[in-house]
């Protein structure tokens, strides 16, 4: 078993980089959404500038911190803003459609002057992370008897990826990790993206990763990607613990033995 968590690659500074795939992202990441639609509406004239002495410089456009800020803005305005995206299957055409809509709305919400370039996975993870923070100020307690959340990645629904079956182990890893050690995933989400604290939280998760993959498995996962999938896995698991078998995200109960 080998799991390599890679740092987020540095952004290119040359022209045209914003239109390219984020160079060293995990191969499973979809293309940046920003290339799929036009420029956002211009901000109102009274929008404060970054040169204002009382304004703190915003995170870089498309950075994990900026995507989290966008998710927070959307969900602050509409608590159900994430429902269509999180309700769609990863790597489906419906997911891409909902993500484009959400990203456009985020640009308007933040009154952005530039287009935001990110991945569908990162946007899903940010939405889930923001919902988790708002709805689970107190951690969800595991049910007794245990109740698992249903897998939200299905290779048969991932119609936009020819290699969909190869993506399953990463989602299975995240689901297993969130259910086994939700408190460690919670600590990861409490850290700032791309910080030393995030690195330490991932290091603390290493033994759990080892328990959640089959012997001989090798996974190479970019830091932002595993954080995003863990965030959605923890949020879904927590909803199931809170709502019980009635939750649409609860795994089907095993059939009784004959």
Secondary structure as GFF3:
##gff-version 3
##sequence-region A 1 258
A	DSSP	beta_strand	2	6	.	.	.	ID=ss1
A	DSSP	three_ten_helix	17	19	.	.	.	ID=ss2
A	DSSP	three_ten_helix	33	36	.	.	.	ID=ss3
A	DSSP	alpha_helix	64	77	.	.	.	ID=ss4
A	DSSP	alpha_helix	83	86	.	.	.	ID=ss5
A	DSSP	alpha_helix	93	109	.	.	.	ID=ss6
A	DSSP	alpha_helix	120	135	.	.	.	ID=ss7
A	DSSP	three_ten_helix	155	157	.	.	.	ID=ss8
A	DSSP	three_ten_helix	164	167	.	.	.	ID=ss9
A	DSSP	alpha_helix	168	180	.	.	.	ID=ss10
A	DSSP	alpha_helix	182	190	.	.	.	ID=ss11
A	DSSP	alpha_helix	196	211	.	.	.	ID=ss12
A	DSSP	beta_strand	218	222	.	.	.	ID=ss13
A	DSSP	alpha_helix	223	243	.	.	.	ID=ss14
A	DSSP	three_ten_helix	244	246	.	.	.	ID=ss15
###
